[in-house]
Structures are given as structure tokens and as C-alpha cells.
């Protein structure tokens, strides 16, 4: 098997930062009319109320859950 020259290989550096995302999933479509989940961002009422006090780890967990569920979404 021939080796690939180093100049042609793909390198991933540990210093490469993850994709940027907004500080908050809010899309200004706030509605919890039918349950405790916002129809715009997918967060619970409790998550919305405590967002500014959450750690980055807690926020990341929320981001992972809501994006897996198809949020945030703008309605129009």
C-alpha cells in the first residue's frame, strides 16, 4: 500500500474550535400556550428562566437536545 504524502493528508488539530452558535437559542417566537416547551426554541419554561445562570456544560446539553428535536425554528 502506498503512503499518502503528509501535504495531502487531512489534519485535525485539537486547537480547532467547534462551530460557533448563538449565545441563546431564542428566535423571538415565544409561545408555551399548550405546554411548558417554547414553540420557537424548544426549551422548557425552566430552561428559559434559568438560561443566564446555566454553565456552558448545561447549555451545551440543552443545545444538543433541542437541535436533535429540530429546534430552534422560526415560524412564519
PyMOL CGO cylinders between C-alpha atoms (Angstrom):
from pymol import cmd
from pymol.cgo import CYLINDER

trace = [
    CYLINDER, 0.00, 0.00, 0.00, 1.43, 3.40, -0.99, 0.3, 1, 1, 1, 1, 1, 1,
    CYLINDER, 1.43, 3.40, -0.99, 1.71, 6.06, 1.66, 0.3, 1, 1, 1, 1, 1, 1,
    CYLINDER, 1.71, 6.06, 1.66, -0.02, 9.41, 1.25, 0.3, 1, 1, 1, 1, 1, 1,
    CYLINDER, -0.02, 9.41, 1.25, 2.32, 12.41, 1.34, 0.3, 1, 1, 1, 1, 1, 1,
    CYLINDER, 2.32, 12.41, 1.34, 1.84, 14.44, 4.51, 0.3, 1, 1, 1, 1, 1, 1,
    CYLINDER, 1.84, 14.44, 4.51, 0.95, 17.50, 2.42, 0.3, 1, 1, 1, 1, 1, 1,
    CYLINDER, 0.95, 17.50, 2.42, -2.11, 15.60, 1.10, 0.3, 1, 1, 1, 1, 1, 1,
    CYLINDER, -2.11, 15.60, 1.10, -3.41, 14.24, 4.39, 0.3, 1, 1, 1, 1, 1, 1,
    CYLINDER, -3.41, 14.24, 4.39, -6.17, 15.86, 6.39, 0.3, 1, 1, 1, 1, 1, 1,
    CYLINDER, -6.17, 15.86, 6.39, -5.17, 17.02, 9.82, 0.3, 1, 1, 1, 1, 1, 1,
    CYLINDER, -5.17, 17.02, 9.82, -7.45, 17.83, 12.72, 0.3, 1, 1, 1, 1, 1, 1,
    CYLINDER, -7.45, 17.83, 12.72, -5.92, 19.99, 15.37, 0.3, 1, 1, 1, 1, 1, 1,
    CYLINDER, -5.92, 19.99, 15.37, -7.06, 19.97, 18.97, 0.3, 1, 1, 1, 1, 1, 1,
    CYLINDER, -7.06, 19.97, 18.97, -6.97, 23.78, 18.87, 0.3, 1, 1, 1, 1, 1, 1,
    CYLINDER, -6.97, 23.78, 18.87, -9.67, 23.87, 16.18, 0.3, 1, 1, 1, 1, 1, 1,
    CYLINDER, -9.67, 23.87, 16.18, -12.73, 25.28, 17.89, 0.3, 1, 1, 1, 1, 1, 1,
    CYLINDER, -12.73, 25.28, 17.89, -16.23, 23.81, 17.48, 0.3, 1, 1, 1, 1, 1, 1,
    CYLINDER, -16.23, 23.81, 17.48, -18.71, 25.59, 15.21, 0.3, 1, 1, 1, 1, 1, 1,
    CYLINDER, -18.71, 25.59, 15.21, -19.96, 28.84, 16.67, 0.3, 1, 1, 1, 1, 1, 1,
    CYLINDER, -19.96, 28.84, 16.67, -23.55, 29.10, 17.79, 0.3, 1, 1, 1, 1, 1, 1,
    CYLINDER, -23.55, 29.10, 17.79, -25.60, 31.97, 19.20, 0.3, 1, 1, 1, 1, 1, 1,
    CYLINDER, -25.60, 31.97, 19.20, -25.49, 32.58, 22.95, 0.3, 1, 1, 1, 1, 1, 1,
    CYLINDER, -25.49, 32.58, 22.95, -29.15, 31.66, 23.19, 0.3, 1, 1, 1, 1, 1, 1,
    CYLINDER, -29.15, 31.66, 23.19, -31.48, 29.51, 21.08, 0.3, 1, 1, 1, 1, 1, 1,
    CYLINDER, -31.48, 29.51, 21.08, -34.20, 32.18, 21.32, 0.3, 1, 1, 1, 1, 1, 1,
    CYLINDER, -34.20, 32.18, 21.32, -35.69, 33.12, 17.92, 0.3, 1, 1, 1, 1, 1, 1,
    CYLINDER, -35.69, 33.12, 17.92, -38.23, 35.61, 19.32, 0.3, 1, 1, 1, 1, 1, 1,
    CYLINDER, -38.23, 35.61, 19.32, -41.13, 33.22, 18.69, 0.3, 1, 1, 1, 1, 1, 1,
    CYLINDER, -41.13, 33.22, 18.69, -42.01, 32.72, 22.33, 0.3, 1, 1, 1, 1, 1, 1,
    CYLINDER, -42.01, 32.72, 22.33, -45.01, 30.51, 22.97, 0.3, 1, 1, 1, 1, 1, 1,
    CYLINDER, -45.01, 30.51, 22.97, -45.75, 28.00, 25.69, 0.3, 1, 1, 1, 1, 1, 1,
    CYLINDER, -45.75, 28.00, 25.69, -49.52, 28.11, 25.18, 0.3, 1, 1, 1, 1, 1, 1,
    CYLINDER, -49.52, 28.11, 25.18, -50.13, 24.37, 25.04, 0.3, 1, 1, 1, 1, 1, 1,
    CYLINDER, -50.13, 24.37, 25.04, -47.36, 23.02, 27.29, 0.3, 1, 1, 1, 1, 1, 1,
    CYLINDER, -47.36, 23.02, 27.29, -44.15, 24.02, 29.05, 0.3, 1, 1, 1, 1, 1, 1,
    CYLINDER, -44.15, 24.02, 29.05, -41.98, 23.89, 25.91, 0.3, 1, 1, 1, 1, 1, 1,
    CYLINDER, -41.98, 23.89, 25.91, -41.39, 27.00, 23.81, 0.3, 1, 1, 1, 1, 1, 1,
    CYLINDER, -41.39, 27.00, 23.81, -42.59, 26.52, 20.22, 0.3, 1, 1, 1, 1, 1, 1,
    CYLINDER, -42.59, 26.52, 20.22, -39.73, 28.69, 18.93, 0.3, 1, 1, 1, 1, 1, 1,
    CYLINDER, -39.73, 28.69, 18.93, -36.60, 27.49, 20.70, 0.3, 1, 1, 1, 1, 1, 1,
    CYLINDER, -36.60, 27.49, 20.70, -37.67, 24.16, 22.20, 0.3, 1, 1, 1, 1, 1, 1,
    CYLINDER, -37.67, 24.16, 22.20, -36.52, 24.98, 25.72, 0.3, 1, 1, 1, 1, 1, 1,
    CYLINDER, -36.52, 24.98, 25.72, -38.66, 24.36, 28.76, 0.3, 1, 1, 1, 1, 1, 1,
    CYLINDER, -38.66, 24.36, 28.76, -40.02, 27.28, 30.77, 0.3, 1, 1, 1, 1, 1, 1,
    CYLINDER, -40.02, 27.28, 30.77, -37.46, 26.43, 33.47, 0.3, 1, 1, 1, 1, 1, 1,
    CYLINDER, -37.46, 26.43, 33.47, -34.57, 26.40, 30.96, 0.3, 1, 1, 1, 1, 1, 1,
    CYLINDER, -34.57, 26.40, 30.96, -35.61, 29.78, 29.56, 0.3, 1, 1, 1, 1, 1, 1,
    CYLINDER, -35.61, 29.78, 29.56, -35.90, 31.28, 33.05, 0.3, 1, 1, 1, 1, 1, 1,
    CYLINDER, -35.90, 31.28, 33.05, -32.52, 29.98, 34.19, 0.3, 1, 1, 1, 1, 1, 1,
    CYLINDER, -32.52, 29.98, 34.19, -30.54, 30.26, 30.93, 0.3, 1, 1, 1, 1, 1, 1,
    CYLINDER, -30.54, 30.26, 30.93, -28.35, 33.17, 32.08, 0.3, 1, 1, 1, 1, 1, 1,
    CYLINDER, -28.35, 33.17, 32.08, -27.36, 31.23, 35.20, 0.3, 1, 1, 1, 1, 1, 1,
    CYLINDER, -27.36, 31.23, 35.20, -26.56, 27.93, 33.45, 0.3, 1, 1, 1, 1, 1, 1,
    CYLINDER, -26.56, 27.93, 33.45, -22.99, 26.71, 32.96, 0.3, 1, 1, 1, 1, 1, 1,
    CYLINDER, -22.99, 26.71, 32.96, -21.63, 26.20, 29.45, 0.3, 1, 1, 1, 1, 1, 1,
    CYLINDER, -21.63, 26.20, 29.45, -21.91, 22.44, 30.00, 0.3, 1, 1, 1, 1, 1, 1,
    CYLINDER, -21.91, 22.44, 30.00, -25.60, 22.75, 30.93, 0.3, 1, 1, 1, 1, 1, 1,
    CYLINDER, -25.60, 22.75, 30.93, -26.26, 25.00, 27.92, 0.3, 1, 1, 1, 1, 1, 1,
    CYLINDER, -26.26, 25.00, 27.92, -24.48, 22.53, 25.62, 0.3, 1, 1, 1, 1, 1, 1,
    CYLINDER, -24.48, 22.53, 25.62, -26.73, 19.70, 26.83, 0.3, 1, 1, 1, 1, 1, 1,
    CYLINDER, -26.73, 19.70, 26.83, -29.82, 21.82, 26.12, 0.3, 1, 1, 1, 1, 1, 1,
    CYLINDER, -29.82, 21.82, 26.12, -28.47, 22.81, 22.68, 0.3, 1, 1, 1, 1, 1, 1,
    CYLINDER, -28.47, 22.81, 22.68, -27.83, 19.15, 21.83, 0.3, 1, 1, 1, 1, 1, 1,
    CYLINDER, -27.83, 19.15, 21.83, -31.35, 18.11, 22.88, 0.3, 1, 1, 1, 1, 1, 1,
    CYLINDER, -31.35, 18.11, 22.88, -33.21, 20.90, 21.12, 0.3, 1, 1, 1, 1, 1, 1,
    CYLINDER, -33.21, 20.90, 21.12, -31.26, 20.63, 17.86, 0.3, 1, 1, 1, 1, 1, 1,
    CYLINDER, -31.26, 20.63, 17.86, -31.91, 16.88, 17.83, 0.3, 1, 1, 1, 1, 1, 1,
    CYLINDER, -31.91, 16.88, 17.83, -35.61, 17.72, 18.17, 0.3, 1, 1, 1, 1, 1, 1,
    CYLINDER, -35.61, 17.72, 18.17, -35.49, 20.18, 15.25, 0.3, 1, 1, 1, 1, 1, 1,
    CYLINDER, -35.49, 20.18, 15.25, -35.24, 23.43, 17.17, 0.3, 1, 1, 1, 1, 1, 1,
    CYLINDER, -35.24, 23.43, 17.17, -34.77, 26.33, 17.18, 0.3, 1, 1, 1, 1, 1, 1,
    CYLINDER, -34.77, 26.33, 17.18, -37.28, 27.09, 14.44, 0.3, 1, 1, 1, 1, 1, 1,
    CYLINDER, -37.28, 27.09, 14.44, -38.82, 30.25, 13.14, 0.3, 1, 1, 1, 1, 1, 1,
    CYLINDER, -38.82, 30.25, 13.14, -42.49, 30.16, 12.33, 0.3, 1, 1, 1, 1, 1, 1,
    CYLINDER, -42.49, 30.16, 12.33, -43.88, 32.34, 9.66, 0.3, 1, 1, 1, 1, 1, 1,
]
cmd.load_cgo(trace, "trace")
